[in-house]
């Protein structure tokens, strides 16, 4: 039995602001300490919004990531991390 696979592209699924928000929330939750993962998610959203994406081969600075978040119409918020009780 042969299984037919289709190519999957996140850009096909980032059509509405709700789609984009849910995608970024999931990425931030899943990323842990992986800043490259977050940078890629933000680049995906920029592409979905037809914005010019910076050179993806270089590691972005926090400043460029922060500006991209604002350009995309989002803001950073601070909340207590889950399972972070070891500092108490």
Helices and strands as residue ranges (DSSP letters): G 10-13, H 17-31, H 35-48, H 62-71, G 85-87
